[in-house]
Amino acid sequence: MAGSDLILGHLRAIRSDIGSVKSDLRDIKARMASIESYQVAGHGDAVRQSSRLDEIEARIEQVERRLELRDG
């Protein structure tokens, strides 16, 4: 009887440890999702800024041509 109690005790401890690992894994997944979301938003901002800079550059070139400050 003592042997089976010992085994049950170990199984309960293992079950508890697995529950803790599952909880930690859920937290890690949530944090990773948050980081990924932040990176995607940052990348989108960089793309928009780059596009806006391209537009501004084109407008400056157009002004320079009209004022005959640039060849072309």
Secondary structure, DSSP 8 states (H G I E B T S, - for coil): -HHHHHHHHHHHHHHHHHHHHHHHHHHHHHHHHHHHHHHHHHHHHHHHHHHHHHHHHHHHHHHHHHTT-S--
